[in-house]
Amino acid sequence: MEKNIRVLIIDDSKDDTDLLIRRLTKEGYAPRFARVDVPAQLIQQLQHHDWDVIIVDHSMPRFSSKEAIDLIKKENLDIPIIIVSGMIGEEEAVSAMRTGAHDIILKDNLSRLAPVIERELRETRIRHDKRIAEERVKILSQAVEQSRNMVFISDDSGVITYVNSSFCELTGYSADEVDSQTATLLNANNENICSWGNDKICCSWHDQQLNVVFSGQNWRGEVYLKRKNGEEFWALVSISPIKNDKSDVINLVNVGEDLSELKEKENELARMAFYDSVTGLANRRLLDDRLQQLIKSSNRYGKIAALLCLDLDKFKKVNDTLGHGAGDKLLKWVAEKIQSCIRNNDTAARTGGDEFHVLITELDSENVINGIAEKILTTLSEPFTTDSKSLSVTTSMGIVIIPRDGDDIKELKTKGDIALYYAKDKGRNNFQRYVDGMKLEKIETEKSEAV
């Protein structure tokens, strides 16, 4: 099968050119060629056509091989240049090779022409592929270096060999500081690692690297990390193995995206979904969720708990006389006072304009709740001052015991409201525990009077 080849011949002899073409044809080539013998023709052919190989006659009266090679080099072309000469001295040959010729063939030994062309075409392809690879590496290197994500490369034991500028910016470590270190340098403290909501995390970045080396598979997940200044943050991490010809993992490409802003937004959405915007207390949705869990726990383990239903007495009067700004300040003050009276594992919630609920867990006995209720009422009876004005706030409270008074959220809240309005009926600023026989009509009567 003939091999197509594009040959530019620089020679002032048509006969010598025909001799070269016949030789190439004999060797299985199908040459497409052009012959030039002056600089202008050479430049035109180089600028308007693509060539696989250039054959130059060494001795021409108007155009030397050195001049031809210099013109070719100025065009910055990587094309094999082969000098063909009837006779050439050793010094001239050395000079020609230094100028840029790839080989020299004597005219009485044209049997070398085809092998030399094959070799040079092969070397040209290798150089071309190498340039393409180097260009790709350069582009990839620039992309990695300019990436907003932190990137580092490590060996198969996790030892860091390269970091990009974003890694340094996000972690606070310089490239020299992390050189020959492992990702354990970024590990957050164990006691803080689960401190962000219900996120699932891996044990450490370095541990996952070793898992990737063992499995040979990519890994992606969230990791809790620590910057050089001690600040802890979440990162979305991906680890990809680089393998050799034997499929052995020899390097790891590690990419980490700082999730701090995303986590802040997630937390803000969670706060909006589960917490009251004025007081910061749990809202009705979160209260119901925790109440449902508490009902199940109490039924399963026989634990006693209590739900306190609170209503600020005559709160509307504060809003009407002092404005809603003062009303919000009062609500925040009430929230702080309630929280000061309960434990961390108890829940205080604002569930309406002036309505609060308190969920007390794991009581030793039902009688304990009386002391807690009295403490809350006493604390809330302290003067509240806003804009140099002192107010006295009183609170009415209804109490239901879990699971004695019910095992359904709606039932417990209804009974709590019944007890609350019995407290209001007894003069306000007191608490009443729900007992059988209290009537729902009491709520309707109290609400009608309020209207």
C-alpha positions in Angstrom: 0.0 0.0 0.0 1.4 3.3 -1.1 2.2 5.9 1.6 1.2 9.5 0.9 3.9 12.0 1.5 4.3 15.7 0.8 7.8 16.6 -0.2 9.3 20.1 -0.8 12.5 19.8 -2.9 14.9 22.7 -3.0 17.0 22.0 -6.0 18.0 23.8 -9.2 18.1 20.5 -11.2 14.9 19.0 -12.6 16.8 15.8 -13.3 18.0 15.4 -9.7 14.4 16.1 -8.5 13.1 13.4 -10.8 15.7 11.0 -9.5 14.6 11.6 -5.9 10.9 11.2 -6.8 11.6 7.9 -8.6 13.5 6.7 -5.5 10.6 7.5 -3.2 8.1 5.8 -5.5 10.2 2.7 -5.6 10.3 2.6 -1.8 6.4 2.6 -1.7 5.7 6.3 -1.3 3.2 8.3 -3.3 4.9 11.7 -3.2 3.1 15.0 -3.9 6.0 17.4 -4.4 7.1 20.9 -5.5 10.5 22.1 -6.6 11.9 25.6 -5.7 15.3 27.1 -6.3 15.1 30.6 -5.0 14.2 32.1 -1.6 10.9 33.8 -2.7 9.6 30.5 -4.0 10.6 28.7 -0.8 8.8 31.3 1.4 5.7 31.1 -0.7 5.5 27.3 -0.5 6.2 27.3 3.3 3.4 29.9 3.9 0.7 28.4 1.7 1.2 24.6 1.8 1.9 21.9 4.4 4.9 19.6 3.9 6.0 16.4 5.6 9.7 16.6 4.6 12.0 19.1 3.0 14.9 17.8 0.8 17.7 20.4 0.1 20.5 20.2 -2.4 23.6 21.3 -0.7 25.3 23.1 -3.6 23.2 25.5 -5.7 24.8 28.5 -7.5 22.0 30.9 -6.4 20.8 29.4 -3.1 22.8 27.5 -0.5 21.5 24.9 1.9 22.4 27.1 4.9 20.3 30.0 3.5 17.4 27.6 2.9 17.6 26.2 6.4 17.7 29.7 7.9 14.5 30.6 6.1 12.7 27.4 7.2 13.7 28.1 10.8 12.4 31.6 10.6 9.0 30.2 9.7 9.1 28.3 13.0 8.2 25.0 11.3 9.0 21.6 12.7 9.6 19.8 9.4 12.5 17.3 8.8 15.2 18.8 6.7 17.4 16.4 4.7 20.4 17.6 2.8 21.3 15.7 -0.4 24.8 16.3 -1.8 27.1 14.9 -4.3 30.0 15.6 -2.0 30.3 17.5 1.3 33.2 18.0 3.6 33.2 17.0 7.2 33.3 20.6 8.5 30.4 21.5 6.2 28.4 18.5 7.3 28.9 19.4 11.0 27.9 23.1 10.3 24.8 22.0 8.4 23.7 19.8 11.2 24.2 22.6 13.7 22.2 24.9 11.4 19.2 22.6 11.6 19.6 19.8 9.1 18.3 16.4 10.5 20.5 14.2 8.2 22.8 14.3 5.2 22.6 11.8 2.3 25.1 11.5 -0.5 23.6 11.3 -4.0 25.4 8.0 -4.7 23.7 6.4 -1.6 20.0 7.3 -2.1 19.1 3.9 -0.6 19.3 5.7 2.7 16.6 8.2 1.7 13.5 6.2 2.6 14.8 4.9 6.0 15.9 8.4 7.0 12.5 9.9 6.0 10.7 7.2 8.0 12.9 7.8 11.0 12.5 11.6 10.8 8.7 11.4 10.3 8.5 9.2 13.3 10.6 11.6 15.4 8.5 14.5 14.2 5.3 12.7 15.3 7.0 12.1 18.7 7.9 15.7 19.0 4.4 16.8 17.9 2.8 14.5 20.5 5.2 15.7 23.2 4.3 19.4 22.4 0.6 18.6 22.5 1.1 16.8 25.8 3.1 19.7 27.2 0.5 22.2 26.1 -2.2 20.1 27.7 -0.2 19.9 30.9 0.4 23.7 30.8 -3.3 24.3 30.3 -4.2 21.9 33.0 -1.6 23.4 35.3 -3.0 26.9 34.7 -6.6 25.6 35.3 -5.6 23.9 38.6 -3.6 26.9 39.7 -6.4 29.4 38.9 -9.2 27.1 40.3 -11.1 28.5 43.2 -11.1 25.1 44.8 -8.1 23.9 46.8 -6.1 21.2 45.0 -3.2 19.2 46.1 -1.4 16.1 44.8 0.0 13.5 47.1 1.8 10.2 46.7 0.2 6.8 47.5 0.9 7.3 51.2 -0.8 10.7 51.3 2.3 12.8 51.4 1.7 16.2 49.8 3.8 16.9 46.7 1.9 19.9 45.2 -0.6 22.5 46.3 -2.3 25.2 44.3 -2.7 28.9 45.4 -6.3 28.4 46.5 -5.2 25.7 48.9 -2.9 28.2 50.5 -5.6 30.9 50.6 -8.3 28.6 52.1 -6.1 26.8 54.6 -3.6 29.6 55.5 -0.6 27.3 55.0 2.1 28.1 52.5 3.4 25.5 50.0 6.6 25.1 51.9 4.7 24.5 55.2 2.8 21.5 53.8 5.5 20.1 51.6 6.1 16.4 52.7 3.1 16.7 55.1 -0.1 14.7 55.0 -3.7 15.8 55.1 -3.8 15.1 58.8 -2.5 18.6 59.1 -6.0 19.8 58.3 -7.9 17.5 60.7 -10.4 19.3 62.9 -10.4 18.5 66.6 -12.3 15.4 67.4 -14.5 17.0 70.0 -15.8 19.5 67.5 -16.1 17.3 64.4 -19.8 16.6 64.9 -20.7 20.1 66.0 -22.5 21.2 62.8 -26.0 20.0 62.7 -26.7 16.4 61.5 -24.1 16.3 58.8 -22.4 13.0 58.1 -18.7 13.1 57.9 -15.8 10.8 57.3 -13.1 10.0 59.9 -10.5 12.2 58.2 -9.2 13.2 54.8 -6.0 11.1 55.2 -8.0 8.0 56.1 -10.1 8.4 53.0 -6.9 8.8 50.9 -5.7 5.4 52.2 -9.1 3.9 51.3 -8.8 5.2 47.8 -5.3 3.7 47.4 -6.6 0.4 48.7 -9.8 0.3 46.5 -8.5 2.2 43.5 -11.9 4.0 43.3 -12.8 7.7 43.5 -14.2 9.1 46.7 -16.4 12.1 47.3 -17.8 13.4 50.6 -17.9 16.1 53.2 -15.0 16.5 55.6 -14.6 18.8 58.6 -11.3 20.6 58.5 -9.2 23.2 60.3 -7.3 26.1 58.9 -3.9 27.2 60.2 -5.5 29.8 62.4 -7.6 27.2 64.1 -10.9 28.1 62.3 -12.9 25.0 61.5 -14.9 24.6 58.3 -16.7 22.1 56.1 -15.3 21.1 52.7 -16.7 18.9 49.9 -13.7 16.7 49.0 -13.0 14.5 46.1 -10.1 12.1 45.9 -9.1 10.5 42.5 -6.3 7.9 42.0 -3.7 8.2 39.4 -2.5 4.7 38.2 0.6 3.5 36.4 0.6 0.9 33.5 0.2 -1.9 36.1 -2.9 -0.2 37.6 -1.1 0.5 40.8 -2.1 3.8 42.5 0.9 6.0 42.5 -0.6 9.5 43.2 -3.8 11.0 44.4 -5.5 14.2 43.1 -7.3 15.8 46.0 -9.8 18.6 45.4 -11.7 20.5 48.2 -14.4 23.1 48.0 -15.0 25.3 51.0 -18.6 24.9 52.1 -18.6 27.6 54.8 -21.0 29.9 52.9 -23.3 27.0 51.9 -23.4 25.7 55.5 -24.3 29.2 56.7 -27.2 29.4 54.3 -28.3 25.9 55.3 -28.2 26.8 59.0 -30.0 30.0 58.2 -32.7 28.1 56.4 -32.9 25.7 59.3 -33.2 28.5 61.8 -36.0 30.0 59.6 -37.8 26.6 59.5 -37.4 25.6 63.1 -36.8 28.7 65.2 -38.7 31.9 66.0 -37.2 34.9 64.3 -37.9 37.3 67.2 -36.8 35.3 70.2 -34.6 32.6 68.7 -36.6 30.0 70.6 -37.9 26.8 68.9 -41.0 27.4 66.8 -44.2 25.3 66.7 -42.8 23.0 64.1 -39.7 22.1 66.1 -41.7 21.9 69.3 -44.1 19.4 67.8 -41.2 17.3 66.5 -39.5 17.1 69.8 -42.8 16.5 71.6 -43.5 13.6 69.3 -40.1 12.1 70.0 -40.7 12.7 73.8 -44.0 10.9 73.7 -42.5 7.8 72.0 -39.6 7.9 74.5 -41.9 8.2 77.5 -44.1 5.3 76.4 -41.1 3.1 75.6 -39.0 3.8 78.7 -41.6 5.0 81.2 -40.0 8.4 81.7 -42.1 11.3 83.0 -42.1 14.6 81.2 -44.3 17.7 81.2 -45.6 20.3 78.7 -46.0 23.8 80.1 -48.4 26.2 78.2 -47.7 29.9 79.0 -49.5 33.0 78.0 -48.4 36.5 78.9 -51.2 38.4 80.6 -52.3 41.5 78.9 -49.5 41.5 76.4 -51.6 43.4 73.8 -51.6 46.4 76.2 -47.8 46.6 75.9 -48.0 46.7 72.1 -50.8 49.2 72.1 -49.2 51.7 74.5 -45.5 51.3 73.9 -45.4 50.0 70.3 -44.4 46.8 68.7 -40.7 47.5 69.2 -41.1 47.4 72.9 -43.3 44.3 72.5 -40.5 42.5 70.7 -38.0 43.5 73.4 -40.4 42.1 76.0 -40.7 38.8 74.1 -36.9 38.5 73.9 -36.7 39.2 77.6 -39.3 36.6 78.4 -37.5 34.0 76.2 -34.2 34.7 78.1 -35.9 34.4 81.5 -37.6 31.1 80.6 -34.3 29.6 79.3 -32.6 30.6 82.5 -35.0 28.4 84.5 -34.7 25.2 82.5 -31.9 22.7 81.5 -30.1 22.5 78.2 -32.0 19.3 77.3 -35.4 21.0 77.8 -37.1 23.0 75.1 -38.6 26.5 75.2 -40.7 27.5 72.2 -42.6 30.6 71.1 -45.7 29.3 69.4 -47.8 32.4 69.0 -47.9 36.2 69.6 -47.7 36.0 73.4 -47.8 32.2 73.7 -44.9 30.0 74.8 -44.5 26.3 75.5 -41.8 24.6 77.6 -41.0 20.9 77.2 -39.5 19.5 80.4 -37.9 16.0 79.9 -37.0 13.2 82.3 -38.6 14.2 85.5 -37.9 12.1 88.6 -41.6 12.6 89.7 -44.6 14.7 88.8 -44.1 16.9 91.9 -40.9 18.3 90.5 -42.7 20.2 87.9 -44.4 22.5 90.5 -41.0 23.9 91.5 -40.0 24.5 87.9 -43.3 26.3 87.2 -43.0 28.5 90.3 -39.5 29.4 89.3 -40.6 30.5 85.9 -43.5 32.6 87.2 -41.3 34.2 89.9 -38.6 35.0 87.3 -41.1 36.5 84.9 -42.6 38.7 87.6 -39.4 40.6 87.9 -39.7 44.2 86.4 -39.0 44.6 82.7 -37.5 47.9 81.7 -37.5 49.5 78.2 -36.9 53.1 77.2 -36.6 54.0 80.9 -40.1 52.6 81.6 -40.5 49.7 84.0 -43.2 47.1 83.4 -44.6 44.3 85.5 -45.4 41.2 83.5 -47.5 38.3 84.8 -47.9 34.9 83.2 -50.6 32.3 83.3 -49.6 28.7 82.9 -51.2 25.3 82.2 -49.4 22.0 82.8 -49.9 18.5 81.4 -47.9 15.5 82.4 -46.6 13.0 79.8 -47.7 10.3 79.3 -50.4 10.4 82.0 -52.4 13.1 80.4 -52.2 11.8 76.8 -49.9 10.4 74.1 -51.1 12.6 71.2 -49.7 16.1 70.4 -53.1 17.7 69.8 -54.6 16.1 72.9 -51.7 17.3 75.1 -51.9 20.8 73.8 -55.7 21.0 74.2 -55.5 19.9 77.8 -52.6 22.3 78.4 -54.7 25.1 77.1 -57.7 24.1 79.3 -55.4 24.2 82.3 -54.0 27.5 81.2 -57.4 29.2 81.0 -58.3 27.7 84.4 -55.2 29.6 85.6 -56.5 32.8 84.0 -59.9 32.2 85.6 -58.2 32.0 89.0 -56.8 35.5 88.7 -53.8 35.0 86.3 -50.1 34.9 87.4 -50.5 31.3 88.5 -50.2 27.8 87.1 -52.7 25.0 87.0 -52.1 21.3 86.3 -54.6 19.6 84.2 -56.9 17.2 86.0 -59.8 15.1 84.7 -63.0 17.1 84.9 -61.6 20.4 83.5 -63.9 21.5 80.7 -63.1 22.7 77.2 -65.8 25.3 77.6 -63.5 27.2 79.9 -61.2 28.0 76.9 -64.1 29.3 74.8 -65.4 31.5 77.7 -61.9 32.9 78.3 -61.4 33.6 74.6 -64.8 35.3 74.2 -64.0 37.6 77.2 -60.6 38.4 75.6 -62.3 39.4 72.4 
